[in-house]
Amino acid sequence: MIELTNESMSKHTTFRTGGNAAKFVIPESVEELKAVIRKCKEDNEKYLVIGNGSNLLVSDRGFDGTVIQIADKLGRITVNAEEIYAEAGAMLSAVARVARDNSLTGMEFASGIPGSAGGAAYMNAGAYGGEMKDIITYVDVIVNNEFKRMTCEEMEFGYRHSAAMEQDMIVTGISIKLRYGDKDKITAEMSELSKKRVEKQPLEYPSAGSTFKRPTGHFAGKLIEDTGLRGYRVGDAMVSDKHCGFVVNVGNATSDDIYQLICDVKEKVYAKFGVELEPEVRLIGEFE
Ligand SMILES: Cc1cc2nc3c(=O)[nH]c(=O)nc-3n(C[C@H](O)[C@H](O)[C@H](O)COP(=O)(O)OP(=O)(O)OC[C@H]3O[C@@H](n4cnc5c(N)ncnc54)[C@H](O)[C@@H]3O)c2cc1C
């Protein structure tokens, strides 16, 4: 297991911001993962499990506990007919490639989401009309220091929500069910969706994807644009001028800059439209 101290979270988040984690560990097996969590609980130490850090805003004051990164050492992918089992650390893009190589259709929607299988299940990530809950059959978790297999129903998936959020579950792996299809069509669909992302999203800058959840009956990006906030800045944090739903780091933004920008956007959109925007990005640590 890799164990580091005072590790900058800016290296582990796609916003490229955040202070230090007092401890930063990368377990190489689910047993090691379970042991780390047990130890943190025994020592009464805070812990945070992360995947690829693509939906995180970590405070500039850091995280005063142990960050446990579930990465490629815990990222095996196995195929059994139409089912794929992915350990939590497998990137969705890698799972999607395996699906394509095995002529399995149904997860093209997720091929461009830059998260891990575990993070995607935790968040019920989705795009282009699909969500993880549509393909997940079960999720393996550690809860109360025990391994448990949760059915899709038990995970209580909703829009960017899962039971893992309330019940302190650590996802160790997911099983997804796809269908046999035409490999050329799957490949074409994935490249089409990837092209759309490149065209519409500011992928040239660090970000955490859509900053806000979609409010019922609206699109966050459209509300932000119609409030006149395209290109609005706090330091080097900016409402993307390519896609107003994204906050981007155009240089040396701090997490405080990004947080202040999020607060300003929320306030201004509420003042203009009376709609409460809620961050999709997970805030970690203290913000003022
Ligand atoms: C350019 C860009 C585009 C994006 N597009 C999309 C999109 O189309 N759709 C979408 O839904 N999201 C999108 N996102 C956001 C993000 O990729 C997803 O939310 C993704 O599922 C997060 O996975 P992660 O592994 O990076 O999780 P992290 O960011 O590391 O963590 C996110 C949350 O999940 C928890 N978590 C992570 N792994 C585990 C685990 N194994 N067990 C328990 N909890 C865990 C963390 O504690 C945290 O609360 C985008 C982000 C970027 C940067």
The ligand as an SDF file (V2000), in Angstrom:
LIG
                    3D

 53 58  0  0  0  0  0  0  0  0999 V2000
  -14.6760   17.2660  -17.7750 C   0  0  0  0  0  0  0  0  0  0  0  0
  -15.6570   16.5690  -16.8580 C   0  0  0  0  0  0  0  0  0  0  0  0
  -16.8410   16.0540  -17.3720 C   0  0  0  0  0  0  0  0  0  0  0  0
  -17.7580   15.4050  -16.5260 C   0  0  0  0  0  0  0  0  0  0  0  0
  -18.9060   14.9110  -17.0890 N   0  0  0  0  0  0  0  0  0  0  0  0
  -19.7980   14.2710  -16.2890 C   0  0  0  0  0  0  0  0  0  0  0  0
  -20.9970   13.7300  -16.8420 C   0  0  0  0  0  0  0  0  0  0  0  0
  -21.2530   13.7900  -18.0290 O   0  0  0  0  0  0  0  0  0  0  0  0
  -21.8550   13.1330  -15.9890 N   0  0  0  0  0  0  0  0  0  0  0  0
  -21.6140   13.0320  -14.6400 C   0  0  0  0  0  0  0  0  0  0  0  0
  -22.4450   12.4530  -13.9140 O   0  0  0  0  0  0  0  0  0  0  0  0
  -20.4860   13.5290  -14.1030 N   0  0  0  0  0  0  0  0  0  0  0  0
  -19.5800   14.1410  -14.8850 C   0  0  0  0  0  0  0  0  0  0  0  0
  -18.4320   14.6420  -14.3350 N   0  0  0  0  0  0  0  0  0  0  0  0
  -18.2170   14.5560  -12.8810 C   0  0  0  0  0  0  0  0  0  0  0  0
  -17.4880   13.2800  -12.4110 C   0  0  0  0  0  0  0  0  0  0  0  0
  -16.6570   12.7560  -13.4330 O   0  0  0  0  0  0  0  0  0  0  0  0
  -18.4530   12.2000  -11.9230 C   0  0  0  0  0  0  0  0  0  0  0  0
  -19.2230   12.6480  -10.8310 O   0  0  0  0  0  0  0  0  0  0  0  0
  -17.7210   10.9110  -11.5100 C   0  0  0  0  0  0  0  0  0  0  0  0
  -18.6580    9.8990  -11.2780 O   0  0  0  0  0  0  0  0  0  0  0  0
  -16.8780   11.0930  -10.2570 C   0  0  0  0  0  0  0  0  0  0  0  0
  -16.0420    9.9510  -10.1230 O   0  0  0  0  0  0  0  0  0  0  0  0
  -14.6330   10.0540   -9.4060 P   0  0  0  0  0  0  0  0  0  0  0  0
  -14.0540    8.6820   -9.3610 O   0  0  0  0  0  0  0  0  0  0  0  0
  -13.8060   11.0900  -10.0120 O   0  0  0  0  0  0  0  0  0  0  0  0
  -15.1020   10.4680   -7.9500 O   0  0  0  0  0  0  0  0  0  0  0  0
  -14.4540   11.5800   -6.9280 P   0  0  0  0  0  0  0  0  0  0  0  0
  -14.5280   12.8910   -7.5950 O   0  0  0  0  0  0  0  0  0  0  0  0
  -13.1070   11.0630   -6.5390 O   0  0  0  0  0  0  0  0  0  0  0  0
  -15.4580   11.4770   -5.7520 O   0  0  0  0  0  0  0  0  0  0  0  0
  -16.8040   11.9510   -5.9190 C   0  0  0  0  0  0  0  0  0  0  0  0
  -17.6320   11.5150   -4.6910 C   0  0  0  0  0  0  0  0  0  0  0  0
  -17.6990   10.0930   -4.6920 O   0  0  0  0  0  0  0  0  0  0  0  0
  -17.1350    9.5580   -3.4860 C   0  0  0  0  0  0  0  0  0  0  0  0
  -16.4410    8.3280   -3.8910 N   0  0  0  0  0  0  0  0  0  0  0  0
  -15.5460    8.1730   -4.8990 C   0  0  0  0  0  0  0  0  0  0  0  0
  -15.1720    6.8840   -5.0040 N   0  0  0  0  0  0  0  0  0  0  0  0
  -15.8590    6.2150   -4.0290 C   0  0  0  0  0  0  0  0  0  0  0  0
  -15.9090    4.8380   -3.6170 C   0  0  0  0  0  0  0  0  0  0  0  0
  -15.2040    3.8840   -4.2270 N   0  0  0  0  0  0  0  0  0  0  0  0
  -16.7220    4.5200   -2.5810 N   0  0  0  0  0  0  0  0  0  0  0  0
  -17.4500    5.4710   -1.9380 C   0  0  0  0  0  0  0  0  0  0  0  0
  -17.4320    6.7730   -2.2880 N   0  0  0  0  0  0  0  0  0  0  0  0
  -16.6570    7.1290   -3.3180 C   0  0  0  0  0  0  0  0  0  0  0  0
  -16.2180   10.6340   -2.9460 C   0  0  0  0  0  0  0  0  0  0  0  0
  -16.0940   10.5600   -1.5430 O   0  0  0  0  0  0  0  0  0  0  0  0
  -16.9730   11.9010   -3.3680 C   0  0  0  0  0  0  0  0  0  0  0  0
  -17.9920   12.2290   -2.4670 O   0  0  0  0  0  0  0  0  0  0  0  0
  -17.4840   15.2830  -15.1520 C   0  0  0  0  0  0  0  0  0  0  0  0
  -16.2710   15.7870  -14.6420 C   0  0  0  0  0  0  0  0  0  0  0  0
  -15.3650   16.4150  -15.4750 C   0  0  0  0  0  0  0  0  0  0  0  0
  -14.0710   16.9280  -14.9100 C   0  0  0  0  0  0  0  0  0  0  0  0
  1  2  1  0
  2  3  1  0
  2 52  2  0
  3  4  2  0
  4  5  1  0
  4 50  1  0
  5  6  2  0
  6  7  1  0
  6 13  1  0
  7  8  2  0
  7  9  1  0
  9 10  1  0
 10 11  2  0
 10 12  1  0
 12 13  2  0
 13 14  1  0
 14 15  1  0
 14 50  1  0
 15 16  1  0
 16 17  1  0
 16 18  1  0
 18 19  1  0
 18 20  1  0
 20 21  1  0
 20 22  1  0
 22 23  1  0
 23 24  1  0
 24 25  2  0
 24 26  1  0
 24 27  1  0
 27 28  1  0
 28 29  2  0
 28 30  1  0
 28 31  1  0
 31 32  1  0
 32 33  1  0
 33 34  1  0
 33 48  1  0
 34 35  1  0
 35 36  1  0
 35 46  1  0
 36 37  1  0
 36 45  1  0
 37 38  2  0
 38 39  1  0
 39 40  1  0
 39 45  2  0
 40 41  1  0
 40 42  2  0
 42 43  1  0
 43 44  2  0
 44 45  1  0
 46 47  1  0
 46 48  1  0
 48 49  1  0
 50 51  2  0
 51 52  1  0
 52 53  1  0
M  END
$$$$
